[in-house]
Amino acid sequence: MEIATCSRMVLCALRQQVLRCSSHCRTWARLLQRQRSSCVYSSIHGFNQDEIREKLQAFHGGSIDLLKQDSGIAVLTINNPSRMNAFSGSMMIDLEERVSQLENWPEGKGLIVQGAAETFCSGSDLNAVRAISNQQDGMKMCMFMQNALTRLLRLPLISVALVEGRALGGGAELTTACDFRLMEAGSVIQFVHKHMGLVPGWGGAARLVHLVGSQNALKLLGGAVKVDPELGVNIGLVDGVLEGHQKTEGAAPLLQQAENWLSRYTKGPAPVIQAVKKVVLSGRELPLSEALRTEKDIFGMVWGAPANLEALASKSKHK
Ligand SMILES: CC[C@H](C(=O)O)C(=O)SCCNC(=O)CCNC(=O)[C@H](O)C(C)(C)COP(=O)(O)OP(=O)(O)OC[C@H]1O[C@@H](n2cnc3c(N)ncnc32)[C@H](O)[C@@H]1OP(=O)(O)O
């Protein structure tokens, strides 16, 4: 082969390689950008993820367990029963890692957040709280948890907190990082922060105001009110009440009841369910013009896609 032909072939192969690499890099850059934009705090706010992870890791115990099911509904379990599912530092890191796994789940449609051993979550582990009660560490933990819970709420999955037993302090805040809340009869959500000389710091106050309005939020935080299912439904915090399966004979297990409740919203192909969540999220979080532009982009992803073409071909009627 002539030297000129040979070097043309090498150049061509190199160019293809570079193109492949740059497209790969662009995809990565987009992914990283998306990840960053889901967070509230980054290095420009003085937030150093690795530093706080190292600090939190020192307070271990418990775990956050993730079960991805073929149905497209995942179950996230807060698991630290000997401390009423309080969040240790390592569980905070676990949570952030599980959220990352859910961000990269193309088949996902729904998420149920529950506590282990018949209670939801009693907030931060008070042993860790005592050890990091200085201002600086408190701020770092607060930023870490705000990032993790904001990313949880922004997942392209329809999420529900299944409240059994008690959701206290940070546990109450966690329920507000889901799209919906279901309460077992007899369970309680309580923002106990005032009794601890605090206010919510995991984003729970901001989200609570969005959910129930500022008047009700002021009452719940100012009075550290115990919210039972009836009050929760009345003020719009709670979306459904489940029968306590131990107290009501013949009632299905709570997780099964929650899955049945959620399934009406997760029925259908994953790309469509994810698009539904994304348009609602942009409407909830963005100024109108930006939300409209985002809605157009998301619409563009489902228009003419397989589910849309299939529906058109089937000439379905909506009776
Ligand atoms: C406030 C803001 C902050 C944030 O947002 O970051 C927080 O969340 S601070 C934490 C707020 N939560 C609390 O203050 C809960 C305190 N605990 C209780 O009120 C009770 O323990 C209760 C109601 C959860 C359960 O009461 P019960 O009588 O049923 O059981 P025990 O009290 O015997 O609890 C069993 C066992 O769990 C330990 N426990 C419970 N919650 C925590 C917690 N948040 N951190 C660490 N440990 C907790 C409790 O001490 C018992 O352990 P034991 O070794 O048997 O004494």
The ligand as a Tripos MOL2 file, in Angstrom:
@<TRIPOS>MOLECULE
LIG
   56    58     1     0     0
SMALL
NO_CHARGES

@<TRIPOS>ATOM
      1 C1        -34.4130   18.3340   64.9340 C.3       1 LIG1
      2 C2        -33.6380   18.4240   63.7350 C.3       1 LIG1
      3 C3        -32.7240   17.3100   63.4240 C.3       1 LIG1
      4 C4        -32.5610   17.3010   61.9320 C.2       1 LIG1
      5 O1        -33.4500   17.6900   61.1940 O.co2     1 LIG1
      6 O2        -31.4740   16.9290   61.5210 O.co2     1 LIG1
      7 C5        -33.2500   16.0260   63.9130 C.2       1 LIG1
      8 O3        -33.9020   15.2660   63.2710 O.2       1 LIG1
      9 S1        -32.8130   15.7190   65.5180 S.3       1 LIG1
     10 C6        -33.6810   14.2320   65.9230 C.3       1 LIG1
     11 C7        -35.0980   14.4840   66.2010 C.3       1 LIG1
     12 N1        -35.6650   13.2910   66.7490 N.am      1 LIG1
     13 C8        -35.7490   13.0690   68.0400 C.2       1 LIG1
     14 O4        -35.4240   13.9000   68.8540 O.2       1 LIG1
     15 C9        -36.2980   11.7200   68.4660 C.3       1 LIG1
     16 C10       -35.9620   11.4200   69.9050 C.3       1 LIG1
     17 N2        -36.5130   10.1530   70.2800 N.am      1 LIG1
     18 C11       -37.7840    9.9900   70.6910 C.2       1 LIG1
     19 O5        -38.5420   10.9250   70.8050 O.2       1 LIG1
     20 C12       -38.2120    8.6030   71.0150 C.3       1 LIG1
     21 O6        -37.0930    7.7570   71.0810 O.3       1 LIG1
     22 C13       -39.1940    8.0210   69.9570 C.3       1 LIG1
     23 C14       -40.5270    8.7750   70.0440 C.3       1 LIG1
     24 C15       -38.6270    8.1000   68.5390 C.3       1 LIG1
     25 C16       -39.4700    6.5230   70.2430 C.3       1 LIG1
     26 O7        -39.8850    6.3820   71.5840 O.3       1 LIG1
     27 P1        -40.0890    4.9150   72.1780 P.3       1 LIG1
     28 O8        -40.4420    5.0680   73.6170 O.co2     1 LIG1
     29 O9        -41.0150    4.1340   71.3250 O.co2     1 LIG1
     30 O10       -38.6640    4.1930   72.0160 O.3       1 LIG1
     31 P2        -37.2840    4.6110   72.6950 P.3       1 LIG1
     32 O11       -37.2830    6.0160   73.1060 O.co2     1 LIG1
     33 O12       -36.9550    3.6010   73.7300 O.co2     1 LIG1
     34 O13       -36.3030    4.4840   71.4380 O.3       1 LIG1
     35 C17       -35.7000    3.2670   71.0940 C.3       1 LIG1
     36 C18       -34.2320    3.5280   70.8930 C.3       1 LIG1
     37 O14       -34.0820    4.3870   69.7870 O.3       1 LIG1
     38 C19       -33.2220    5.4780   70.1490 C.3       1 LIG1
     39 N3        -33.5280    6.6370   69.3200 N.ar      1 LIG1
     40 C20       -34.7280    7.0830   68.9540 C.ar      1 LIG1
     41 N4        -34.6010    8.1670   68.1880 N.ar      1 LIG1
     42 C21       -33.2880    8.4200   68.0930 C.ar      1 LIG1
     43 C22       -32.5360    9.4160   67.4290 C.ar      1 LIG1
     44 N5        -33.1040   10.3820   66.6830 N.pl3     1 LIG1
     45 N6        -31.1890    9.3630   67.5190 N.ar      1 LIG1
     46 C23       -30.5780    8.3850   68.2320 C.ar      1 LIG1
     47 N7        -31.2510    7.4230   68.8830 N.ar      1 LIG1
     48 C24       -32.5840    7.4450   68.8080 C.ar      1 LIG1
     49 C25       -33.5550    5.6820   71.6060 C.3       1 LIG1
     50 O15       -32.5470    6.4440   72.2230 O.3       1 LIG1
     51 C26       -33.6310    4.2650   72.0910 C.3       1 LIG1
     52 O16       -32.3120    3.7760   72.2460 O.3       1 LIG1
     53 P3        -31.8480    3.0670   73.6020 P.3       1 LIG1
     54 O17       -30.4280    2.7170   73.3700 O.co2     1 LIG1
     55 O18       -32.7640    1.8960   73.7560 O.co2     1 LIG1
     56 O19       -32.0550    4.0740   74.6760 O.co2     1 LIG1
@<TRIPOS>BOND
     1     1     2 1
     2     2     3 1
     3     3     4 1
     4     3     7 1
     5     4     5 2
     6     4     6 1
     7     7     8 2
     8     7     9 1
     9     9    10 1
    10    10    11 1
    11    11    12 1
    12    12    13 1
    13    13    14 2
    14    13    15 1
    15    15    16 1
    16    16    17 1
    17    17    18 1
    18    18    19 2
    19    18    20 1
    20    20    21 1
    21    20    22 1
    22    22    23 1
    23    22    24 1
    24    22    25 1
    25    25    26 1
    26    26    27 1
    27    27    28 2
    28    27    29 1
    29    27    30 1
    30    30    31 1
    31    31    32 2
    32    31    33 1
    33    31    34 1
    34    34    35 1
    35    35    36 1
    36    36    37 1
    37    36    51 1
    38    37    38 1
    39    38    39 1
    40    38    49 1
    41    39    40 ar
    42    39    48 ar
    43    40    41 ar
    44    41    42 ar
    45    42    43 ar
    46    42    48 ar
    47    43    44 1
    48    43    45 ar
    49    45    46 ar
    50    46    47 ar
    51    47    48 ar
    52    49    50 1
    53    49    51 1
    54    51    52 1
    55    52    53 1
    56    53    54 2
    57    53    55 1
    58    53    56 1
@<TRIPOS>SUBSTRUCTURE
     1 LIG1         1 GROUP 0 **** ****
